[in-house]
Amino acid sequence: MGQPESREISASEQSELPPGQRLQRGWPVTHYGPVPKFKPDRWEFRVFGATADGEKHCWSHQEFSVLPFASVVADLHCVTKFSMLGAEWGGVLARTVLELAPPAPNVTHVMVWAEYGFSSNLRLSDFASDRTLFATHKGGELLTAEHGFPLRLIVPHLYAWKGPKWVRGVEYMTADRRGFWEERGYHNIGDPWREQRYSYQEEPGDGPEL
């Protein structure tokens, strides 16, 4: 994994950082496991689970690539304590996916699935934010494989682990359950402004009912 570079930052930049974070110059590569090999003819994006019509919805890579394109300028806050401010992300808004494949009325959470069975759970309200984006580009250029090409989720108001690289689908859920890192001791919500890093910090209602 890449190592963060640091530099002196202004008071205004410091005020934009969540507690415990430091400003990052450049973009370190941080992930668990190997980088998957992209095979466009076999790639598929799926929406399944508690959909409004009870059906699974699928897009090939070509079909997903022609969905409405949007840009979001947003920060990225890594739980390892570096923050990258004001990045320009391009891709498909999560709201677009919700419109094309609506969830059932009783859906409260989603599980975002990625390569190798990696997963991250989100409240539906976080997923439906107008700034949550399935990113294909950063700074006007395609993502590299190491940074999540062909698709990674960006959830600017949560720690970056909540936005997996190499996304392959979304499961609509009527009850919460923990994803990959959440099962391994990370906070179920992951709000950087509240410094919700680890599960021992959870308060009643933050996690799934036992």
Backbone as CSV, one residue per row, in Angstrom:
resi,resn,N_x,N_y,N_z,CA_x,CA_y,CA_z,C_x,C_y,C_z
1,MET,0.843,-1.187,0.000,0.000,0.000,0.000,0.877,1.235,0.000
2,GLY,0.398,2.287,-0.643,1.146,3.524,-0.690,1.158,4.211,0.661
3,GLN,2.157,5.060,0.873,2.271,5.788,2.117,1.846,7.233,1.904
4,PRO,1.030,7.791,2.807,0.597,9.167,2.660,1.764,10.132,2.725
5,GLU,1.703,11.198,1.908,2.617,12.303,2.016,1.899,13.408,2.772
6,SER,2.613,14.123,3.609,1.995,15.205,4.345,2.699,16.514,4.012
7,ARG,2.033,17.628,4.267,2.627,18.940,4.065,1.999,19.885,5.074
8,GLU,2.598,21.068,5.213,2.012,22.060,6.094,0.707,22.549,5.480
9,ILE,-0.301,22.738,6.308,-1.596,23.136,5.796,-2.040,24.428,6.461
10,SER,-2.872,25.154,5.748,-3.363,26.425,6.250,-4.451,26.197,7.297
11,ALA,-4.770,27.282,8.014,-5.818,27.185,9.030,-7.164,26.864,8.400
12,SER,-7.412,27.412,7.195,-8.691,27.152,6.530,-8.803,25.703,6.102
13,GLU,-7.689,25.125,5.623,-7.701,23.715,5.251,-7.885,22.839,6.489
14,GLN,-7.233,23.191,7.572,-7.350,22.404,8.803,-8.791,22.394,9.288
15,SER,-9.504,23.516,9.101,-10.879,23.600,9.569,-11.800,22.696,8.774
16,GLU,-11.368,22.263,7.559,-12.184,21.395,6.728,-11.961,19.921,7.045
17,LEU,-11.011,19.632,7.901,-10.668,18.245,8.188,-11.463,17.726,9.381
18,PRO,-11.979,16.507,9.294,-12.606,15.887,10.464,-11.562,15.680,11.557
19,PRO,-12.009,15.475,12.798,-11.053,15.275,13.891,-10.155,14.069,13.650
20,GLY,-8.874,14.261,13.965,-7.913,13.169,13.845,-7.356,12.950,12.458
21,GLN,-7.794,13.752,11.471,-7.340,13.568,10.089,-6.205,14.528,9.741
22,ARG,-5.398,14.155,8.741,-4.344,15.021,8.226,-4.512,15.137,6.714
23,LEU,-4.127,16.279,6.178,-4.297,16.534,4.753,-3.326,15.683,3.940
24,GLN,-3.829,15.147,2.836,-3.054,14.267,1.975,-2.760,14.944,0.646
25,ARG,-1.522,14.881,0.207,-1.154,15.291,-1.141,-0.902,14.029,-1.947
26,GLY,-1.596,13.893,-3.088,-1.548,12.638,-3.818,-2.623,11.697,-3.310
27,TRP,-2.602,10.488,-3.815,-3.656,9.525,-3.494,-3.036,8.157,-3.250
28,PRO,-2.791,7.796,-1.993,-2.196,6.489,-1.706,-3.113,5.349,-2.144
29,VAL,-2.507,4.226,-2.451,-3.270,3.019,-2.776,-3.430,2.226,-1.490
30,THR,-4.678,2.076,-1.051,-4.955,1.331,0.176,-6.107,0.370,-0.088
31,HIS,-5.867,-0.900,0.083,-6.933,-1.892,-0.028,-6.465,-3.211,0.555
32,TYR,-7.416,-4.087,0.749,-7.144,-5.413,1.294,-7.238,-6.428,0.158
33,GLY,-6.202,-7.241,-0.011,-6.231,-8.277,-1.039,-5.704,-7.787,-2.382
34,PRO,-5.717,-8.666,-3.397,-5.151,-8.342,-4.704,-6.073,-7.458,-5.533
35,VAL,-5.494,-6.853,-6.565,-6.272,-6.070,-7.530,-6.893,-7.031,-8.537
36,PRO,-8.215,-7.032,-8.678,-8.839,-7.980,-9.617,-8.563,-7.607,-11.064
37,LYS,-8.561,-8.592,-11.925,-8.395,-8.359,-13.353,-9.754,-8.089,-13.980
38,PHE,-9.874,-6.972,-14.659,-11.142,-6.578,-15.254,-11.374,-7.323,-16.568
39,LYS,-12.530,-7.985,-16.665,-12.916,-8.696,-17.877,-14.251,-8.127,-18.341
40,PRO,-14.220,-7.147,-19.263,-15.447,-6.409,-19.615,-16.577,-7.288,-20.133
41,ASP,-16.254,-8.388,-20.817,-17.316,-9.231,-21.366,-18.010,-10.059,-20.291
42,ARG,-17.401,-10.150,-19.095,-17.986,-10.923,-18.007,-18.464,-10.038,-16.852
43,TRP,-18.197,-8.737,-16.960,-18.556,-7.822,-15.880,-20.047,-7.538,-15.912
44,GLU,-20.664,-7.515,-14.731,-22.089,-7.241,-14.619,-22.340,-6.511,-13.312
45,PHE,-23.194,-5.491,-13.374,-23.626,-4.776,-12.178,-25.042,-5.214,-11.858
46,ARG,-25.267,-5.663,-10.617,-26.572,-6.211,-10.236,-27.186,-5.424,-9.095
47,VAL,-28.485,-5.250,-9.150,-29.267,-4.751,-8.016,-30.271,-5.848,-7.674
48,PHE,-30.247,-6.297,-6.434,-31.071,-7.445,-6.061,-31.516,-7.296,-4.612
49,GLY,-32.175,-8.307,-4.099,-32.715,-8.238,-2.745,-34.137,-7.730,-2.775
50,ALA,-34.469,-6.825,-1.866,-35.840,-6.341,-1.716,-36.122,-5.191,-2.701
51,THR,-36.155,-5.529,-3.991,-36.512,-4.537,-4.996,-38.026,-4.354,-5.020
52,ALA,-38.469,-3.215,-5.552,-39.901,-2.906,-5.556,-40.695,-3.910,-6.374
53,ASP,-40.114,-4.391,-7.476,-40.825,-5.333,-8.335,-40.466,-6.788,-8.060
54,GLY,-39.585,-7.021,-7.076,-39.199,-8.384,-6.733,-38.226,-9.020,-7.704
55,GLU,-37.739,-8.239,-8.671,-36.845,-8.776,-9.701,-35.411,-8.309,-9.487
56,LYS,-34.470,-9.057,-10.054,-33.078,-8.638,-10.079,-32.855,-7.774,-11.320
57,HIS,-32.095,-6.707,-11.185,-31.816,-5.804,-12.296,-30.317,-5.854,-12.604
58,CYS,-29.981,-5.987,-13.871,-28.583,-6.174,-14.261,-28.200,-5.246,-15.404
59,TRP,-26.943,-4.788,-15.390,-26.383,-4.000,-16.477,-25.027,-4.599,-16.857
60,SER,-24.779,-4.733,-18.135,-23.440,-5.084,-18.599,-22.544,-3.856,-18.442
61,HIS,-21.249,-4.026,-18.645,-20.347,-2.874,-18.543,-20.711,-1.811,-19.571
62,GLN,-21.033,-2.233,-20.779,-21.414,-1.273,-21.816,-22.700,-0.544,-21.442
63,GLU,-23.663,-1.265,-20.906,-24.935,-0.646,-20.510,-24.746,0.320,-19.346
64,PHE,-23.925,-0.064,-18.377,-23.697,0.817,-17.235,-22.944,2.074,-17.661
65,SER,-22.075,1.934,-18.637,-21.245,3.054,-19.087,-22.043,4.160,-19.761
66,VAL,-23.243,3.860,-20.232,-24.047,4.876,-20.915,-25.167,5.431,-20.026
67,LEU,-25.173,5.055,-18.751,-26.123,5.672,-17.823,-25.747,7.134,-17.623
68,PRO,-26.697,7.973,-17.197,-26.414,9.414,-17.039,-25.170,9.665,-16.198
69,PHE,-24.282,10.497,-16.728,-23.001,10.799,-16.094,-23.143,12.056,-15.242
70,ALA,-22.592,12.018,-14.053,-22.644,13.165,-13.144,-21.260,13.396,-12.549
71,SER,-21.019,14.631,-12.116,-19.769,14.979,-11.447,-20.058,15.499,-10.048
72,VAL,-19.216,15.116,-9.116,-19.338,15.548,-7.726,-17.949,15.954,-7.242
73,VAL,-17.831,17.147,-6.691,-16.584,17.564,-6.048,-16.717,17.247,-4.567
74,ALA,-15.860,16.373,-4.084,-16.046,15.871,-2.722,-14.715,15.428,-2.132
75,ASP,-14.676,15.420,-0.819,-13.499,14.972,-0.084,-13.528,13.460,0.099
76,LEU,-12.377,12.909,0.412,-12.253,11.492,0.740,-11.486,11.381,2.039
77,HIS,-12.112,10.787,3.055,-11.513,10.665,4.378,-11.250,9.191,4.681
78,CYS,-9.995,8.823,4.768,-9.625,7.435,5.046,-9.522,7.225,6.554
79,VAL,-9.966,6.071,7.018,-9.910,5.765,8.444,-8.471,5.677,8.937
80,THR,-7.498,5.509,8.024,-6.087,5.507,8.410,-5.565,6.908,8.695
81,LYS,-6.481,7.898,8.639,-6.264,9.268,9.118,-5.742,10.238,8.076
82,PHE,-5.757,9.890,6.789,-5.465,10.914,5.795,-6.753,11.336,5.094
83,SER,-6.781,12.591,4.669,-7.920,13.144,3.945,-7.446,13.798,2.660
84,MET,-8.191,13.594,1.591,-7.943,14.227,0.299,-9.120,15.155,0.030
85,LEU,-8.844,16.449,-0.093,-9.915,17.435,-0.186,-10.170,17.863,-1.628
86,GLY,-11.451,18.111,-1.947,-11.841,18.749,-3.196,-11.556,17.960,-4.455
87,ALA,-11.636,16.648,-4.401,-11.432,15.838,-5.607,-12.682,15.892,-6.487
88,GLU,-12.479,15.856,-7.793,-13.607,15.824,-8.732,-13.830,14.379,-9.178
89,TRP,-14.997,13.859,-8.841,-15.360,12.483,-9.180,-16.418,12.492,-10.271
90,GLY,-16.329,11.546,-11.168,-17.335,11.412,-12.212,-17.856,9.995,-12.273
91,GLY,-19.150,9.861,-12.569,-19.732,8.531,-12.672,-21.244,8.578,-12.621
92,VAL,-21.837,7.588,-12.012,-23.291,7.436,-11.961,-23.755,7.632,-10.520
93,LEU,-24.659,8.574,-10.312,-25.172,8.813,-8.972,-25.910,7.584,-8.447
94,ALA,-25.769,7.334,-7.163,-26.528,6.240,-6.544,-28.019,6.470,-6.709
95,ARG,-28.434,7.726,-6.710,-29.855,8.037,-6.893,-30.360,7.569,-8.263
96,THR,-29.488,7.602,-9.256,-29.879,7.111,-10.581,-30.183,5.622,-10.519
97,VAL,-29.342,4.880,-9.822,-29.580,3.440,-9.661,-30.885,3.203,-8.904
98,LEU,-31.135,3.991,-7.868,-32.374,3.849,-7.108,-33.604,4.144,-7.964
99,GLU,-33.477,5.082,-8.892,-34.601,5.405,-9.775,-34.832,4.299,-10.799
100,LEU,-33.755,3.721,-11.322,-33.878,2.685,-12.341,-34.298,1.340,-11.743
101,ALA,-33.881,1.097,-10.517,-34.224,-0.160,-9.834,-34.685,0.192,-8.429
102,PRO,-35.934,0.657,-8.264,-36.398,1.144,-6.966,-36.423,0.050,-5.898
103,PRO,-36.123,0.439,-4.659,-36.238,-0.515,-3.552,-37.680,-0.642,-3.092
104,ALA,-37.986,-1.731,-2.426,-39.297,-1.896,-1.807,-39.470,-0.851,-0.704
105,PRO,-40.719,-0.536,-0.353,-40.961,0.513,0.644,-40.335,0.257,2.004
106,ASN,-40.135,-0.991,2.371,-39.605,-1.306,3.698,-38.087,-1.474,3.737
107,VAL,-37.395,-1.106,2.665,-35.930,-1.187,2.651,-35.358,-0.078,3.531
108,THR,-34.420,-0.444,4.390,-33.792,0.509,5.305,-32.288,0.642,5.085
109,HIS,-31.676,-0.384,4.487,-30.226,-0.424,4.312,-29.878,-1.058,2.971
110,VAL,-28.650,-0.865,2.557,-28.136,-1.574,1.391,-26.810,-2.210,1.764
111,MET,-26.481,-3.273,1.046,-25.152,-3.864,1.118,-24.532,-3.676,-0.262
112,VAL,-23.413,-3.009,-0.307,-22.696,-2.817,-1.571,-21.675,-3.933,-1.700
113,TRP,-21.784,-4.690,-2.779,-20.923,-5.850,-2.993,-19.850,-5.543,-4.032
114,ALA,-18.666,-6.062,-3.774,-17.536,-5.836,-4.672,-16.848,-7.164,-4.968
115,GLU,-15.771,-7.093,-5.747,-15.025,-8.303,-6.114,-14.569,-9.063,-4.863
116,TYR,-14.386,-10.365,-5.033,-13.904,-11.270,-3.979,-14.858,-11.349,-2.790
117,GLY,-16.135,-10.979,-2.994,-17.100,-11.068,-1.917,-16.997,-9.959,-0.884
118,PHE,-16.201,-8.934,-1.171,-16.101,-7.810,-0.241,-17.441,-7.083,-0.181
119,SER,-17.777,-6.546,1.006,-19.073,-5.893,1.166,-18.980,-4.741,2.150
120,SER,-19.902,-3.782,2.010,-20.010,-2.680,2.958,-21.472,-2.290,3.088
121,ASN,-21.950,-2.210,4.328,-23.348,-1.871,4.555,-23.517,-0.363,4.755
122,LEU,-24.652,0.149,4.290,-24.975,1.571,4.410,-26.447,1.725,4.746
123,ARG,-26.760,2.757,5.509,-28.157,3.130,5.653,-28.664,3.622,4.296
124,LEU,-29.927,3.347,4.005,-30.484,3.780,2.729,-30.354,5.292,2.564
125,SER,-30.511,6.043,3.643,-30.399,7.498,3.552,-28.995,7.935,3.143
126,ASP,-27.962,7.216,3.582,-26.597,7.537,3.171,-26.382,7.188,1.703
127,PHE,-26.898,6.045,1.304,-26.757,5.609,-0.083,-27.499,6.558,-1.026
128,ALA,-28.642,7.079,-0.590,-29.483,7.928,-1.438,-29.057,9.386,-1.453
129,SER,-27.997,9.728,-0.749,-27.518,11.108,-0.749,-27.236,11.570,-2.177
130,ASP,-27.481,12.854,-2.439,-27.253,13.361,-3.797,-25.771,13.506,-4.119
131,ARG,-24.893,13.142,-3.178,-23.450,13.176,-3.420,-22.817,11.787,-3.421
132,THR,-23.603,10.763,-3.188,-23.091,9.391,-3.270,-23.027,8.980,-4.736
133,LEU,-21.864,8.487,-5.154,-21.590,8.301,-6.579,-20.865,6.989,-6.834
134,PHE,-21.294,6.266,-7.863,-20.512,5.144,-8.390,-19.499,5.740,-9.361
135,ALA,-18.279,5.900,-8.888,-17.275,6.638,-9.649,-16.572,5.761,-10.678
136,THR,-16.417,6.330,-11.858,-15.610,5.737,-12.922,-14.388,6.603,-13.237
137,HIS,-14.460,7.884,-12.828,-13.418,8.854,-13.141,-13.028,9.658,-11.897
138,LYS,-11.815,10.143,-11.903,-11.356,11.143,-10.936,-10.534,12.174,-11.690
139,GLY,-10.858,13.441,-11.486,-10.136,14.502,-12.173,-10.245,14.421,-13.679
140,GLY,-11.357,13.899,-14.179,-11.572,13.804,-15.615,-10.920,12.610,-16.281
141,GLU,-10.254,11.766,-15.523,-9.582,10.598,-16.079,-10.154,9.326,-15.474
142,LEU,-10.137,8.249,-16.257,-10.604,6.965,-15.746,-9.814,6.564,-14.501
143,LEU,-10.493,5.960,-13.558,-9.795,5.398,-12.410,-8.779,4.360,-12.861
144,THR,-7.700,4.243,-12.136,-6.772,3.145,-12.374,-7.305,1.890,-11.692
145,ALA,-6.772,0.759,-12.088,-7.196,-0.497,-11.466,-6.931,-0.481,-9.965
146,GLU,-5.796,0.086,-9.566,-5.439,0.110,-8.141,-6.401,0.975,-7.325
147,HIS,-7.020,1.947,-7.981,-7.952,2.836,-7.289,-9.412,2.461,-7.535
148,GLY,-9.657,1.281,-8.109,-11.017,0.776,-8.153,-11.649,0.607,-9.511
149,PHE,-10.938,0.882,-10.607,-11.511,0.684,-11.941,-12.005,-0.753,-12.091
150,PRO,-13.200,-0.934,-12.662,-13.994,0.053,-13.400,-14.998,0.836,-12.574
151,LEU,-15.176,0.514,-11.286,-16.241,1.177,-10.527,-15.944,1.120,-9.036
152,ARG,-16.021,2.282,-8.404,-15.917,2.328,-6.946,-16.978,3.282,-6.415
153,LEU,-17.405,3.045,-5.205,-18.419,3.892,-4.592,-17.745,5.005,-3.794
154,ILE,-18.248,6.217,-3.959,-17.785,7.366,-3.192,-18.944,7.851,-2.325
155,VAL,-18.743,7.830,-1.016,-19.742,8.326,-0.061,-19.038,9.427,0.740
156,PRO,-19.048,10.671,0.271,-18.163,11.706,0.821,-18.324,11.972,2.301
157,HIS,-19.528,11.774,2.854,-19.749,12.137,4.255,-19.433,10.998,5.222
158,LEU,-18.932,9.867,4.703,-18.530,8.749,5.548,-17.068,8.391,5.262
159,TYR,-16.454,7.628,6.178,-15.091,7.159,5.931,-15.038,6.350,4.635
160,ALA,-13.870,6.370,4.002,-13.735,5.811,2.654,-13.966,4.307,2.583
161,TRP,-13.794,3.572,3.709,-14.036,2.127,3.611,-15.501,1.823,3.302
162,LYS,-16.381,2.785,3.552,-17.802,2.602,3.243,-18.049,2.665,1.736
163,GLY,-17.065,3.071,0.975,-17.171,3.117,-0.481,-16.202,2.129,-1.108
164,PRO,-16.610,0.888,-1.317,-15.689,-0.135,-1.820,-15.183,0.144,-3.235
165,LYS,-13.995,-0.380,-3.514,-13.487,-0.439,-4.889,-14.087,-1.658,-5.594
166,TRP,-14.011,-1.639,-6.924,-14.374,-2.791,-7.764,-15.796,-3.288,-7.477
167,VAL,-16.717,-2.338,-7.398,-18.109,-2.661,-7.051,-18.758,-3.483,-8.152
168,ARG,-19.576,-4.448,-7.739,-20.305,-5.291,-8.687,-21.811,-5.293,-8.472
169,GLY,-22.296,-4.719,-7.366,-23.733,-4.734,-7.187,-24.180,-4.177,-5.851
170,VAL,-25.493,-4.063,-5.727,-26.116,-3.532,-4.521,-27.265,-4.450,-4.117
171,GLU,-27.306,-4.786,-2.846,-28.395,-5.582,-2.287,-29.266,-4.686,-1.418
172,TYR,-30.559,-4.642,-1.704,-31.493,-3.905,-0.864,-31.899,-4.779,0.326
173,MET,-31.882,-4.197,1.519,-32.141,-4.979,2.727,-33.228,-4.311,3.577
174,THR,-34.036,-5.124,4.222,-35.085,-4.620,5.111,-34.627,-4.598,6.568
175,ALA,-33.401,-5.004,6.807,-32.785,-4.923,8.139,-31.280,-4.814,7.937
176,ASP,-30.617,-4.192,8.865,-29.178,-3.965,8.744,-28.395,-5.240,9.063
177,ARG,-27.265,-5.405,8.405,-26.284,-6.395,8.824,-24.908,-5.866,8.428
178,ARG,-23.892,-6.315,9.133,-22.560,-5.755,8.961,-21.870,-6.273,7.695
179,GLY,-21.072,-5.394,7.095,-20.256,-5.764,5.946,-18.898,-6.296,6.377
180,PHE,-17.973,-6.360,5.432,-16.665,-6.990,5.654,-15.899,-6.349,6.808
181,TRP,-15.634,-5.049,6.736,-14.855,-4.395,7.779,-15.670,-4.199,9.049
182,GLU,-16.956,-4.042,8.901,-17.813,-3.875,10.077,-17.824,-5.148,10.932
183,GLU,-17.702,-6.290,10.290,-17.608,-7.551,11.030,-16.251,-7.718,11.698
184,ARG,-15.299,-6.906,11.309,-13.935,-7.024,11.809,-13.550,-5.852,12.706
185,GLY,-14.541,-5.212,13.300,-14.256,-4.237,14.344,-14.378,-2.783,13.968
186,TYR,-14.783,-2.502,12.726,-14.975,-1.100,12.339,-16.406,-0.657,12.640
187,HIS,-16.562,0.646,12.817,-17.849,1.210,13.206,-18.903,0.950,12.142
188,ASN,-20.110,0.679,12.560,-21.164,0.318,11.618,-21.613,1.489,10.747
189,ILE,-21.458,2.714,11.227,-21.885,3.885,10.455,-20.699,4.570,9.783
190,GLY,-19.668,4.951,10.548,-18.449,5.482,9.955,-18.491,6.954,9.587
191,ASP,-19.032,7.787,10.466,-19.079,9.232,10.237,-17.751,9.841,10.689
192,PRO,-16.946,10.407,9.765,-15.639,10.943,10.171,-15.738,12.169,11.070
193,TRP,-16.810,12.945,10.946,-16.955,14.150,11.773,-17.276,13.795,13.219
194,ARG,-17.790,12.590,13.432,-18.013,12.093,14.797,-16.909,11.106,15.183
195,GLU,-15.930,10.936,14.303,-14.786,10.042,14.489,-15.237,8.639,14.874
196,GLN,-16.196,8.135,14.111,-16.735,6.790,14.344,-15.865,5.759,13.609
197,ARG,-14.757,5.419,14.219,-13.796,4.529,13.572,-14.050,3.051,13.907
198,TYR,-14.337,2.749,15.166,-14.346,1.363,15.612,-15.661,0.988,16.291
199,SER,-15.946,-0.317,16.266,-17.233,-0.790,16.769,-17.406,-0.541,18.268
200,TYR,-16.307,-0.487,19.037,-16.462,-0.261,20.481,-17.008,1.141,20.767
201,GLN,-16.963,2.034,19.761,-17.494,3.384,19.933,-18.998,3.458,19.652
202,GLU,-19.583,2.372,19.198,-20.994,2.409,18.807,-21.912,2.651,20.005
203,GLU,-22.931,3.420,19.743,-23.964,3.674,20.730,-25.213,2.880,20.361
204,PRO,-26.156,2.724,21.289,-27.388,1.995,20.953,-28.049,2.551,19.712
205,GLY,-28.386,1.661,18.794,-29.004,2.071,17.539,-28.045,2.239,16.389
206,ASP,-26.724,2.273,16.668,-25.748,2.431,15.594,-25.558,1.152,14.775
207,GLY,-25.764,-0.006,15.410,-25.501,-1.265,14.732,-26.742,-2.118,14.612
208,PRO,-26.635,-3.241,13.898,-27.775,-4.155,13.744,-28.242,-4.691,15.089
209,GLU,-29.526,-4.963,15.178,-30.047,-5.572,16.391,-29.537,-7.006,16.491
210,LEU,-29.160,-7.405,17.667,-28.638,-8.761,17.863,-29.771,-9.774,17.948
